[in-house]
């Protein structure tokens, strides 16, 4: 018997795409090139995360979370009923 994941791949991917589209692109806080500079992830790859169905690996996802902040992270985590908050660095 095949076990179905609690959060589907499609729902997780849609959550990430929506969160990126809210923050990155023309007229948004970040351009794809500015996000490339901040994360080290090529702009072309970032565009693929935002609408071409590509899924980032853990390094890329954590880099996006670090740059885009807790509101982005919370939007991505929303399907599993969790949110993020910033921590103070020592």
C-alpha positions in Angstrom: 0.0 0.0 0.0 1.4 3.4 -1.1 1.5 6.0 1.6 0.4 9.5 0.5 2.4 12.4 1.8 0.6 14.9 4.1 1.6 17.8 1.9 1.6 17.0 -1.8 4.5 17.9 -4.0 2.2 20.1 -6.1 1.0 22.0 -3.0 4.5 22.5 -1.8 5.7 23.7 -5.2 2.8 26.0 -5.6 3.4 27.5 -2.2 7.1 28.3 -3.1 6.2 29.7 -6.5 3.5 32.0 -5.1 5.8 33.2 -2.3 8.6 34.0 -4.9 6.2 35.7 -7.3 5.0 38.1 -4.5 8.6 39.2 -3.8 10.7 38.8 -6.9 10.3 40.2 -10.4 9.5 43.5 -12.2 8.0 46.0 -9.8 8.8 43.8 -6.7 11.2 44.3 -3.9 13.9 42.1 -5.6 14.7 41.6 -9.3 15.9 38.2 -10.2 19.4 39.6 -10.8 19.5 41.2 -7.3 18.4 37.9 -5.8 21.1 36.2 -7.8 23.7 38.6 -6.3 22.3 38.0 -2.8 22.0 34.2 -2.9 24.5 33.1 -5.5 21.7 31.2 -7.4 21.7 32.1 -11.1 18.7 34.3 -12.1 17.7 31.8 -14.7 17.4 29.1 -12.0 15.5 31.5 -9.7 13.0 32.1 -12.6 12.5 28.4 -12.9 11.7 28.2 -9.2 9.1 31.0 -9.6 7.1 29.4 -12.4 8.6 26.6 -14.4 8.1 23.8 -12.0 11.7 23.5 -10.7 12.1 22.7 -7.1 15.1 24.1 -5.2 17.5 21.9 -3.3 18.0 22.5 0.4 21.0 24.9 -0.1 19.0 27.0 -2.5 15.8 27.0 -0.4 17.7 28.0 2.8 19.5 30.7 0.9 16.2 32.1 -0.3 14.8 32.0 3.2 17.8 33.8 4.6 17.6 36.6 2.0 13.8 37.0 1.6 13.1 36.7 5.3 10.6 35.2 7.7 7.5 36.3 5.8 8.7 34.4 2.7 9.6 31.4 4.8 6.2 31.6 6.6 4.3 31.7 3.2 6.2 28.6 2.1 5.6 26.8 5.4 1.9 27.7 5.5 0.6 24.4 4.0 2.0 22.5 7.0 0.6 25.0 9.5 3.9 26.5 10.5 5.6 29.9 10.4 9.0 31.5 10.8 10.4 34.3 12.8 13.7 36.1 12.7 16.3 35.4 15.4 18.8 37.8 16.7 22.3 37.0 15.8 24.9 37.2 18.6 
